[in-house]
Amino acid sequence: MEKKAPVAAIPFTSYQKFVIFILAITQFSVILDFMIMSPLGDMLMKSMSLKTSQFGIAVSAYAFSAGISGLLTAGFADKFDRKKLLLFFYIGFIAGTFFCSMATTFPLLVAARIITGLFGGVIGSISMAIIADLFSIQQRGRVMGFIQMGFGASQVLGVPISLYIAVYVGGWQSPFIMVGIMSVIIAGMIMLKLQPITKHLLVQQDKTALKHLLHTVAKKDYRIGFTATALLSIGGFMMMPFGSAFAINNLKITNAQLPILFMVSGVASLVIMPLIGKLSDRIDKYKIFAIACVWMMVMVVLYTNLSVTPLWLVIIFNVLMMMGILSRMVPSTALVTGIPDMADRGAFMSINSSLQQIAGGIAAAFAGMIVVQKDKFSPLEHYNTLGYIIVGITVVSMLMMYRVSAMVKKKISARTVVQPASPDTEPIVTEGI
């Protein structure tokens, strides 16, 4: 019925390939900074004598500050060269990461996570705006497949290495030093190699940042996209903060086995993400999203109800669950990038990222109030309750994403995409797609 394979096969130029690479490793560093909080969770709670509610606050502090930062910068997001904007926030993220490595008390840890979130939380939205500017909608599934590989790569390389140096080298602070040093190198590459991204400046109509922000929020189609993304974030953030504590205290996985669990799940992610990205450019994106949601709901309920389980079985369950969780993100993100017009992309992505982070922060704090641990070494209680809540939220997110898909299809049908004459010519995409 839909014969769109020739359009979906638009090739990447050599520069587009570089942009994918630089954005992917940038995302890798930001995701790793956030991801290592979960596997270090048990170590942090024991070393600082934190309650589950306090650790939930430490995790959500990043999310809340990232959300606030995104809202504050949304009005300015389309007023500057996106390269300069990316560099400014990435440098701030680097400073926050080093500050995390120096935290010695709970208040200092929370403060460090707030600073990191203020800068790091905006980087993803800037990256999405860059992708929407430089890639057609028929390319974005593949692009998002590679960008989202940062999540898998952080589990394959970052998390196991971070856990190893935390356990055997310099304590839980040392992974943050590693991320900071790596990020300095990445910032140098962005500064030297990434070209200015300024085409959006030619179509600006709102004279002030506040008017631009209000103009973006006022659009009904945009608000539907914001809601769909926020719902996805709530489900993802609920389980994540206590993943390692659940594995250690309930499933009885040892600290030495934990890197193996994350590494195998990460390898699976590296295989799944590009595959889902390619499928998203060839098959209806919403269909893939819906199938992934159903798969995830089944696996989340099974996983959160496990008790003492052999490592090999935990790995299988974890991989199957991650397949569903991650397979939702590629098609849903690709769809959401198709909503805003070129003039609004930076603001839309900033607000979208803000609501995503705020929703995630609420979810993490809420999860910290539901999950209970009587002492440092006792099993977590009510973790399975989170699983049931996630199922309900996922059903609602499927309905919202269906509306997003319908909007994007309508927008695509109203415009045309001209395929480039050669692989080195950037595809011509009409505004809004």
N, C-alpha and C positions, 0 to 999 in steps of 0.2 A: 504493500500500500504506500509506504513512504520510501522513495528512491532518492536518498540524499547522500549516498556513498561518495560521489565525486566531490561534493562540497566538503564533506567531513575529512577528505584526504588532503586538504590544503597543507603543503609542507611548511616546515619551519625554516626561516632564514638562518644564516650562521650567527647573526647578532641575536636573534630571538633565542637560539640555543644557549648563548652566553647568559642572557637575561634569566632564563629558566634556571640555569646553574647557580647564579649569584643569589637569586631569590630563594632557591631551595636551601642553600647552605646558611643563608641568613635565618630562614625559618627554623632550620635545624638547631641553631644556637639558641634561639628564643624558646623553642619547644623544649629543648634539653634543660634549660634553666628552670622551666616550670615542672617538667617531668621528674626531675631528680628529687623534688620535694616528696613525692609519693614513696619511692623506694627508700629514701632516707627517713621516712616518717617514723618507723619503729625506733630507729637509732636516735632521732631527735627527741621523741617523747621520753625515752629512757634517760638520755643524757641531761635534758633540761627539766625532767620530771613534769612533763606537760600532760594535761588531761586531753581527752579526745576533743572536747569543745575548744580548748586552746589551740590545738593543732589545726582544727577546722578554721579558726580565725586567722591563723598564720597563712593558710592556703588562700582563704577568701580575701585577705588583705591585698594580695596581688591583683585579684580579679576586680575588686571594687575600685581600686585606684586606677587600674587600666580602663575601666568603664567611665569613670569621671574624666580622665584625661582625654578619652576619645570624644566625649561630648563637648569638652572645652575647645578641642582643636578642630571639630567638625566644620565650623564656619570658615576656618582658614585653610582647610585641606586642599581646596581647589584654587588657592590664591598664590601658590608658590610652585617652583620647579619640584617635581616629586622626588628627584634625586637628592636635592638639598634637604627636603623634609625627612627622607629616609635616613640620611646621614645624621641629622640633628638628633632624632629620637634613638637611633642605634647607639650613638656615643653616650647618651644618657643611660641607656640600658646597660652598657658596659660598666659605667660608674656604679650603678645600683647593684650589679652582680658582685663586684669587688667588695662593696659594703656588706653584702650578705656573708661573705667569707670572714668578715671581722666581727660578726654578731656573737655575743657571748651570753646574752640573756633573752628572755622572751620578748620584752618590749623592743630591744634593739633588732631582733629578728623580724618582728612585725614592721618596724620602721623601714628596715632594709627592703622587705618585700613590697612595701608601699612605693618606695622610690623606684624599684625595678619595674613595678607595674605601670607607674605613671609614664614611663618611656617605652617599655617593651610591649605593652598592650596595644599601642598604636601601630607598631611595625607591620603587623599582619594586615591591617586595613590599607595601609599605604601600598603594600605588595599587591593586594587585590586590585587596587585602583590602577597600578602599573600594568598588571595583567590585562585588565579590561581595556586599557589604552592601546596596548601593543599586540593583542591577540584577538582574532575573531571568535565569535561564539562557537564556531565549528572546531576551533582548536583548543578551547579552554578545558574540555574534559581531559585531554592528554596533558595539558599544562598542569592542571590541578592534581592529576595522578602523580606527576613528578614532584610538585611542591609538597604534597601531602606525604611523600616518601620521607620527609624530614622527621615525621613521627616515628616511622619504622626504623630509620637510621639512628635515631636517638636511643631506641631500645636495643638495636644490634650492637652499636659501638658506644654511644654515650653513657647510657645507664649502667651497663656491666663494668665499663672502665671506671665510671664514677664510684660505683659501689666498691670496686676493688681498692681504689686509692683511699676511699673513706674508711674501709675496714682495715687495710694493711699498711697505709702510708701516713696520712695526715688528719684523720678524723673527718667528720661530716662537712667541715668547712672547705676541705681541699677540692671537692668537685666544682665549687663556685669559682675558685681560682683558675681551674682548668678552663671553664667556660669563658671566663673573662679574657684570658690570654688568646684563646682561639678567636674570640669576637674582635679583638684588636686587629688581627690579621685580615679578617673578613671586611672590616671597615676600610682598611687600606685598599682592598680590591675594588670596593664600591666607589671609593674616591677616584681611583685611577682609571677604571675601565668602563663604568656605567655612564652612558650618555645622558645629557639633560633631557627631561621629559616635560615638555611645555605646551604641547598642542592644545591641552584643555584651557590654557589661559586665553586663547583666541575666541572662545565661545562663552566667556563669563558675562553675565548680565547683572547679577546682584552686586551692588557697590560696597556693601558692608558685610562683615562676617556674620553678624546677627541676622541680617535679612536672608543671607544664604542658608543659614542653619534653619530658620523658620520656614523658608521656601521648601527645603528638602523634607522636613518633618510633615509639612502640610499635605503632601501627596499621598493619597490613599494606597496606591500600588506599592509605594515604598514602605508604608506602615505594615502591610501584609508580609513583605519580605523580612522586616525587622522582627515581627512576631514569630515567624517560622524559624528563624535562626536562633532566637532566644530560647525557644522550646527545645531545640536540639541540644543547646548548651546545658540546660538544666539536667537533662538525662546523663550527659557525659560527665559532668562535674560531680555528680552525687557519689558515684562509686570510686572515682579515682583517688581521692585523698587517703582512703583507708585500705587501698589495695594490698600494699605490702604488709600492713598490720594484720589484715585478715588472713593472708597467706601464711604468715609466721605463727600467729596465735591460734587460728582456727584449723587451717589445713595442715599445720605442723611442718611447713617448709622451713629449712634452716637458712640463716643469713648467707651461708656459702652456696646454697642452691638457688637463692633468689636471682643472682645474675643470669643463671642458665634459663630460668623461666622468662625473664625479660628478653634475653637474646633470641630465644627460639620464636617468641611472639613477634619480635622485631624483624627477623628474617622472613617470617610469613607475611608481615606487612609490606616489606620491600617487594615481594612477589605480587601481592594483591593490588597494591596501589596503581602501578602502571597498567595492569590488566583492566581494572575497573575504569581507569581513565580512558583507555582505548574503547572499551565497550560503551562508555558514556557518550562518545562522539559518533558512535555507529547505531546505537539502540536508543530508544526513548529514555531520557535521563530519569524521569520520574518512576518508570517501571523498575529500573535498577534500584533506585532509592527505596521503593516500597518493599521489594523483595528483601533487601538488606535489613530493613526495619523489622520485618516479621522474623527473620533469622535471628537478629539480635535479641528480640524479646524472649524468644524461647531459650536461648543460651544464657541470658542474664538471670532468668528465674532458676535455671538448673545450677549455675555456678554459685549464686549467692546462698543456695541451700546446702552446699557441700559441707561436710565435716572433715575429720582427719582423712586425707586422701594421698595415695602414692604420687610422687613427683611426676611420673610419666603421664598419669591421668590428669593431673592438674594442668600440665602443659597442653594436652589435647583440648581440654575444656577452654583454657585461656586463649588458644589460637582460634578456636571456633567462635568464641565470643568476640574477639578482636576483629575477625573477618566481617561480622555484622556491623560492629560499631564504626569501623573505618570505611567500609563500603558505602555507608550513608553519606559520609562527608564529601567525597569527590563529586558525585552528581548534584548534591544539594548546593554545594558552594558554586559549582559551575552555573547552575540555574540562577542563583541569587545575583551573580555578577551580570546577568543579562537584564536585570530590572532597571537600573538607573541610566539616565541619559548621560552623555559625555560631560556636560557641564556640571553635573551633580555627583559624579562618581566618587571623588575624594570625600565629600561630605557624607554621601550615602554609606560608603565603606567604613568611615570613622564611626558614624552613629551605629551602624550594624555591629561593628566590633565592640563598641561600648556596651550595647544592650546584651551582646553575647557574654561579655566579661562580667557584667553586673548580674545577669541571670545565673552565670556559673558561680559567682561569689555567694549569692543567696543559697544556691544548691549546696555548696560546700559547707557553709555555716549551718544550714538546715540538717545536712547529713551528720554533722558533728553533734547536734542535739538529739538525733534519733539513735545513733550508734553509741553504745555504752560499753566501757571496759572497767571492771571492778578494781583491778590493780594492773601493774605493768605487764604481768605475764599471763593474765587470764584471757580467755577467748572473747572476741567482740560479740556483743549481743545486738540483735535486731538488724544485722546487716542485710538479711533477706527481705526486710521491710522496704529497704531502698530499692531492691529489685522489682517489687510489685509496683512501687510508685513510678519507677522508670517506665514500666510497661504502659501505664495509663497515660503518661506524658507523651510517649512515643506515638500512641494512637492519634492523639490530638495533632502532633507535629506532622503526621502523614496527611491529615486533612488540609492543614495550612500549606504544606509544600505542593499539594495538588493545585491549589489556587495560584501559587507562584509559577508552576509549570504552565498553566493555562495562559497566564499573562505573558510569559516569555514567548510561547508559541505564537500568540497573537501579534506580538511585536515583530517577530521574525517574518511572519507571513506578510506583513505590511512593508517590508523593506527588502532590498536585494543585496547580495554580497558578490562582488566581482572578484573572480579568482586571478591571482597574479600571473603575468606572462612568463616569469621565470622564478626559480626557487629563491633568488636573491632580492626579489621585489616584495615589499611588504604588502599584504592583502589589503584591498580597499574595502572598508566596512562602513556602512552608513551609521550616522549618529544614533546612539542608544543601544546598539547591538554589541 
